[in-house]
Each structure stands twice: as structure tokens, then as C-alpha cells.
Amino acid sequence: MTVPVTEETKKSGLQVWLWRIAFVAAVALQLYGVYSPREAGPHVGIPQIDKVAHCFLFAAVAFTGLKVGLPARWLLGALVANAVVSELVQHWLLPQRDGDPFDSLADIAGVVLGAWLGSRANRRTP
């Protein structure tokens, strides 16, 4: 049995691919931000703005990952592990960077925020 292709199915198929692209972009940006040899991003002079960036990067990956249908347990577990491991890598292996436990807390807050937003968005979507 074949399913007829309608404008609705074309639209939903396009949305799936757009969310997948957004997820891959969010992961790439997050990995660049936490593992680049030098601190990523401009220095804007606002105290603790890097914590906001950490929170946003991890929230974006959690949110888009849930939107594409990744299992929450694995996705969120991997993100929390990455929050801790990335700071250890920055401290021990990247001489231009320094590990900050408060960055890990901001990362975990981002995971929680992204999970909450993603679960709310998925409840609304049929």
C-alpha cells in the first residue's frame, strides 16, 4: 500500500529535514565552542556572558535533538557527560583554555532548558 503524496506530507518531510539540519548545525557549533583550542566567540566585555553562551549551546542541541526524535535518555545523558568532559579537556589538554566548573553548571542548565522546551514543543506537535 502506498501513501499518496500531498502538500501536507511534502511539508512534514521538509520540516523533518530542516530539524535534522538544525540539529547537526547545533552540534557542530557546540563542539566548536567547547573544544576549540582558543576560547570561541568575541570578547564583548560583559561579565559572565560566556555562561549564557554555554547554556544556549547546550539548550540548542537538547532542543533540536528532541525535535528530531532522538531518545531523551541517551541524548540528555550524553550532553551532561559532555558538559563535564569538555571542561576537563579544556583544563588538562588545551593550554589556551581553562576548565571552569561553573561552565559545566551552565551547560547542564542548558540541557535542562532545552529538554523542557523540547518536551513542550513535542507535546504540541501532532
Number of C-alpha atoms within 10 A of each C-alpha: 3 4 6 7 8 8 9 9 12 10 10 11 11 12 13 14 12 13 18 17 14 19 21 15 15 22 19 13 16 20 15 14 18 23 17 14 14 15 16 14 9 7 10 8 7 7 8 10 12 18 18 14 19 24 23 21 24 30 28 25 27 30 28 24 25 24 21 19 13 13 11 15 8 9 18 23 13 12 19 20 13 19 23 18 15 20 22 17 17 21 15 11 14 16 11 11 18 16 19 14 13 13 22 23 17 22 27 23 20 28 28 19 19 25 25 15 19 21 16 12 13 14 9 7 7 4
